[in-house]
Amino acid sequence: MTKVLLTGGAGFIGSHTCLVLLETGHQLVVIDDFSNGSAEALRRVAELAGLGPWRQASAEHWTAAEPGGGSLTLLRGDVRSPRDLDRAFAITGGGISAVLHFAGLKAVGESMTQPLRYWDVNVTGTVQLLEAMGRHACQTLVFSSSATLYGTTDRVPIPETAPLQPINPYGYTKAAVERLLTDVATSDPGWRIALLRYFNPVGAHPSGRIGEDPNGLPNNLFPFLCQVAGGRRQHLEVFGGDWPTPDGTGVRDYLHVMDLAEGHGRALDVLQAEPPQMLTLNLGSGHGYSVLELVRSFETTNGLTLPYAVVERRPGDSAVSVADPREAERRMGWRTRRSLADICRDGWAWQSANPQGYGSNEGQPTGALIGAQQVS
Ligand SMILES: NC(=O)c1ccc[n+]([C@@H]2O[C@H](COP(=O)([O-])OP(=O)(O)OC[C@H]3O[C@@H](n4cnc5c(N)ncnc54)[C@H](O)[C@@H]3O)[C@@H](O)[C@H]2O)c1
């Protein structure tokens, strides 16, 4: 059993990963500033994992534990703050052996209007985290990277060796952190680092208790589609019906968030079991689905009709983005197990049971533009 720190663990991917790691007996500490996550998500994770009662120990700190088993401690804090990070490393008596670094800003459009904020949180936050890891003698790190690094390549599927050519500030920050981590690993051979390049994580835990709860207007197709299904938004607008794809709409590689969460567990196992190394892996299903295929699967799986309209293409989008996931299977025995129908069923179970998410954001019904899910 190891003690692991998750930055941004109260967010979408982090909360599902917490659950997977608790089910394998880990002790977890989460640091999150709640800019896009909530303590309620982790209260529900603790409940699903069968931990004891979720207690608020102070205004900034929550905890739940099972005697002799897993535990979950949540600290409100900012990854850019050395003091908050030192507190996170020390809060349960020290001994953190690995970090999963989810904390960051991820909205592509927002990154174009607020580049300084994106560089500060995503890059400065990672520098501060690495400094703190140095102070606390921790050299194992799993980083949330992104297929957005590959830009608008026509290559199908995309291997890890494809050129990195990000096209927006969000993508540049992910590329900068990958570069930074490569330099750090080169400077000291004791580091164990995994760069996990996610394709399009979607869906929710099958219980419907935890899922994606974006602040305000969803940035990506799937949560938007769920909100249209739930009546919170009026209709879906699909960017581009004239792409060179079978039905003219953009094709993306959607992977169930529980498959992705399990991928983090595998990466951690491999890093901890093998000699120090740097792993760079695509996490995707290797299958592409068009926007219309996703819409139809959602309708068929859930017995619903989704109003949508096809509009102009959006600048910066590409026709197809599909992972070559074979390296992840070869290096860590991981591949996706859940289908598009599972994604649609579980995503709707979450949305229909929690129409306002965890209750923190009250979106107004509205129509808005959304295309093939951007890789964030
Ligand atoms: N969801 C996707 O489609 C996708 C795709 C590729 C990569 N990623 C990356 O994966 C990671 C997790 O994504 P997610 O979808 O779970 O996003 P999310 O927004 O749900 O989770 C990120 C969490 O980080 C927290 N956070 C933000 N800034 C912070 C700070 N300064 N200090 C502490 N906590 C902070 C937020 O409150 C949130 O809980 C991000 O780094 C994102 O860039 C996501």
Ligand as a Chemical Component Dictionary entry (heavy atoms), coordinates in Angstrom:
data_LIG
# 
_chem_comp.id                   LIG 
_chem_comp.type                 NON-POLYMER 
_chem_comp.pdbx_formal_charge   0 
_chem_comp.three_letter_code    LIG 
# 
loop_
_chem_comp_atom.comp_id 
_chem_comp_atom.atom_id 
_chem_comp_atom.alt_atom_id 
_chem_comp_atom.type_symbol 
_chem_comp_atom.charge 
_chem_comp_atom.model_Cartn_x 
_chem_comp_atom.model_Cartn_y 
_chem_comp_atom.model_Cartn_z 
_chem_comp_atom.pdbx_ordinal 
LIG N1  N1  N 0  -10.749 16.297 -19.671 1  
LIG C1  C1  C 0  -10.064 16.254 -20.788 2  
LIG O1  O1  O 0  -10.636 16.194 -21.879 3  
LIG C2  C2  C 0  -8.541  16.238 -20.763 4  
LIG C3  C3  C 0  -7.846  15.815 -21.902 5  
LIG C4  C4  C 0  -6.447  15.817 -21.881 6  
LIG C5  C5  C 0  -5.764  16.255 -20.740 7  
LIG N2  N2  N 1  -6.481  16.682 -19.653 8  
LIG C6  C6  C 0  -5.740  17.149 -18.485 9  
LIG O2  O2  O 0  -6.061  16.331 -17.386 10 
LIG C7  C7  C 0  -6.039  17.081 -16.184 11 
LIG C8  C8  C 0  -7.340  16.866 -15.429 12 
LIG O3  O3  O 0  -8.416  17.221 -16.288 13 
LIG P1  P1  P 0  -9.930  17.179 -15.804 14 
LIG O4  O4  O 0  -10.763 16.966 -17.018 15 
LIG O5  O5  O -1 -10.092 16.301 -14.632 16 
LIG O6  O6  O 0  -10.078 18.695 -15.383 17 
LIG P2  P2  P 0  -10.804 19.333 -14.113 18 
LIG O7  O7  O 0  -10.854 20.792 -14.333 19 
LIG O8  O8  O 0  -12.069 18.621 -13.825 20 
LIG O9  O9  O 0  -9.754  18.999 -12.941 21 
LIG C9  C9  C 0  -8.644  19.817 -12.673 22 
LIG C10 C10 C 0  -8.649  20.074 -11.191 23 
LIG O10 O10 O 0  -7.531  20.917 -10.880 24 
LIG C11 C11 C 0  -7.952  21.886 -9.937  25 
LIG N3  N3  N 0  -7.050  23.030 -10.059 26 
LIG C12 C12 C 0  -6.975  23.933 -11.069 27 
LIG N4  N4  N 0  -6.013  24.842 -10.802 28 
LIG C13 C13 C 0  -5.473  24.504 -9.602  29 
LIG C14 C14 C 0  -4.458  25.058 -8.780  30 
LIG N5  N5  N 0  -3.797  26.180 -9.139  31 
LIG N6  N6  N 0  -4.161  24.464 -7.602  32 
LIG C15 C15 C 0  -4.826  23.339 -7.223  33 
LIG N7  N7  N 0  -5.825  22.776 -7.947  34 
LIG C16 C16 C 0  -6.125  23.354 -9.120  35 
LIG C17 C17 C 0  -9.397  22.192 -10.308 36 
LIG O11 O11 O 0  -10.143 22.741 -9.232  37 
LIG C18 C18 C 0  -9.906  20.811 -10.705 38 
LIG O12 O12 O 0  -10.460 20.133 -9.606  39 
LIG C19 C19 C 0  -5.777  18.532 -16.580 40 
LIG O13 O13 O 0  -4.411  18.813 -16.393 41 
LIG C20 C20 C 0  -6.125  18.553 -18.055 42 
LIG O14 O14 O 0  -5.382  19.521 -18.758 43 
LIG C21 C21 C 0  -7.833  16.666 -19.633 44 
# 
loop_
_chem_comp_bond.comp_id 
_chem_comp_bond.atom_id_1 
_chem_comp_bond.atom_id_2 
_chem_comp_bond.value_order 
_chem_comp_bond.pdbx_ordinal 
LIG N1  C1  SING 1  
LIG C1  O1  DOUB 2  
LIG C1  C2  SING 3  
LIG C2  C3  SING 4  
LIG C2  C21 DOUB 5  
LIG C3  C4  DOUB 6  
LIG C4  C5  SING 7  
LIG C5  N2  DOUB 8  
LIG N2  C6  SING 9  
LIG N2  C21 SING 10 
LIG C6  O2  SING 11 
LIG C6  C20 SING 12 
LIG O2  C7  SING 13 
LIG C7  C8  SING 14 
LIG C7  C19 SING 15 
LIG C8  O3  SING 16 
LIG O3  P1  SING 17 
LIG P1  O4  DOUB 18 
LIG P1  O5  SING 19 
LIG P1  O6  SING 20 
LIG O6  P2  SING 21 
LIG P2  O7  DOUB 22 
LIG P2  O8  SING 23 
LIG P2  O9  SING 24 
LIG O9  C9  SING 25 
LIG C9  C10 SING 26 
LIG C10 O10 SING 27 
LIG C10 C18 SING 28 
LIG O10 C11 SING 29 
LIG C11 N3  SING 30 
LIG C11 C17 SING 31 
LIG N3  C12 SING 32 
LIG N3  C16 SING 33 
LIG C12 N4  DOUB 34 
LIG N4  C13 SING 35 
LIG C13 C14 SING 36 
LIG C13 C16 DOUB 37 
LIG C14 N5  SING 38 
LIG C14 N6  DOUB 39 
LIG N6  C15 SING 40 
LIG C15 N7  DOUB 41 
LIG N7  C16 SING 42 
LIG C17 O11 SING 43 
LIG C17 C18 SING 44 
LIG C18 O12 SING 45 
LIG C19 O13 SING 46 
LIG C19 C20 SING 47 
LIG C20 O14 SING 48 
# 
